Amino acid sequence: MSVVRGNAVVGQAGGPTAVINQSLVGIIEESQKHSHIDRLLGARHGVRGIINEQFYDLNRQPTNMLELVAKTPAAALGATRDKPDEAYCEQIFNVFRKLDVRYFFYIGGNDSASTAAIINRISQDAKYELRVFHVPKTIDNDLLVTDHCPGYGSAAKFVASAFIGDDLDNRALQGVKINIIMGRNAGFLTASSVLARMRPDDGPHLVYLPERAFDLDQFVRDVSAVYEQFGRCVVAVSEGIVDTQGKLWSQKVLEMVKQSAPTYDPHGNVEISAGAGMLADYLASTVRSRCKIKRVRADTFGYLQRSFPGVYSEVDAWEARLVGQMAVSYSLQSEDRDGSVALVRLPGTTYAVGTKLVGLKDVAPDSPPFTKVVPDEYISKEGNNVLNTFREYVGPLVGDLPKPGWLEQIG
């Protein structure tokens, strides 16, 4: 089958990352090398921009500006939280047919892959030649099939750097410090905090992931034990921690404090953001009252984790651009094959990756599991820590971290 010629659309969706625009620029620069794409249109705010026919002309952007955009965090095109159903995707397809769009590159997470799969099926049913490619991104690192996700390495570097500084602060003015980190169902980002450990007594001393049920009484005992040992305690907590019945602690705290029912996002998930800050305060208050420790502080890292311009991983940036480039490269293959660009960690003594094209349904299946979680091998038996072996997985994705100095005590 010959390569079809026509226009292309690229969109960005979901929570932005520090390197999401590297993927966008990778798509732009690779498409300019080939003749099968006539016009490359950037959809404003993802699928919403498509149905409203609001586009950027990406063929006319200056090269020097594109390089600045690539290094700029958050979605340059504007993202969306819309979760298209069948009718919504029909509208998208109708716009594509009207504008002679033959290639669709969608940069996003699980739901973006699902949207891509629906549009792909609609085009096949209509016997319209449309190639659909999902370009992965998410700081949660929870996409199936791929070894890791562009965006995760930079967010992990922010978290690890923040914990290095927080641990130094906690060492200087001893007490308990609790940090709430993004991650609804998967604790990969929270787990990356262990990269801050450089000395045997460095924090985080305790790490709690959504993969294990969180028991408040045990948490109090854990903090007390660490505080008794070191005279201080630094704690990493995922915003997605759940109780033994699987209920979000952020939801429980919100209901206790505000006496109100939870709100839900367009994807049917309980909105964590409102409760995450309250969760931090609640845990700090609990430790303060039950452990009788005076100096207890808590922070919620919030959106800074995914969009802080001062911290990014060079490896992550390179890989984010690579998956964009490869999406266009895969669109040149003669076989009529759509899919998601997955990163593959190559064997060897030094870190290296390749890519492969996997089915859209492999990334966005119709039945569980829908996402990837932190493997059991990296979580302590007690469920209150992440083992240092996790560093071997996440370390190469983050790259160099700040190296603090310390004084040697005499006597």
Secondary structure as GFF3:
##gff-version 3
##sequence-region A 1 411
A	DSSP	beta_strand	6	12	.	.	.	ID=ss1
A	DSSP	alpha_helix	20	31	.	.	.	ID=ss2
A	DSSP	beta_strand	37	43	.	.	.	ID=ss3
A	DSSP	alpha_helix	46	51	.	.	.	ID=ss4
A	DSSP	beta_strand	55	57	.	.	.	ID=ss5
A	DSSP	three_ten_helix	58	60	.	.	.	ID=ss6
A	DSSP	alpha_helix	63	70	.	.	.	ID=ss7
A	DSSP	alpha_helix	86	98	.	.	.	ID=ss8
A	DSSP	beta_strand	101	108	.	.	.	ID=ss9
A	DSSP	alpha_helix	110	125	.	.	.	ID=ss10
A	DSSP	beta_strand	131	136	.	.	.	ID=ss11
A	DSSP	alpha_helix	152	172	.	.	.	ID=ss12
A	DSSP	beta_strand	176	181	.	.	.	ID=ss13
A	DSSP	alpha_helix	188	191	.	.	.	ID=ss14
A	DSSP	three_ten_helix	192	196	.	.	.	ID=ss15
A	DSSP	beta_strand	206	208	.	.	.	ID=ss16
A	DSSP	alpha_helix	216	230	.	.	.	ID=ss17
A	DSSP	beta_strand	233	238	.	.	.	ID=ss18
A	DSSP	alpha_helix	249	258	.	.	.	ID=ss19
A	DSSP	alpha_helix	273	290	.	.	.	ID=ss20
A	DSSP	beta_strand	296	300	.	.	.	ID=ss21
A	DSSP	alpha_helix	304	307	.	.	.	ID=ss22
A	DSSP	alpha_helix	314	331	.	.	.	ID=ss23
A	DSSP	beta_strand	339	345	.	.	.	ID=ss24
A	DSSP	beta_strand	353	358	.	.	.	ID=ss25
A	DSSP	alpha_helix	360	363	.	.	.	ID=ss26
A	DSSP	three_ten_helix	376	378	.	.	.	ID=ss27
A	DSSP	alpha_helix	390	398	.	.	.	ID=ss28
###
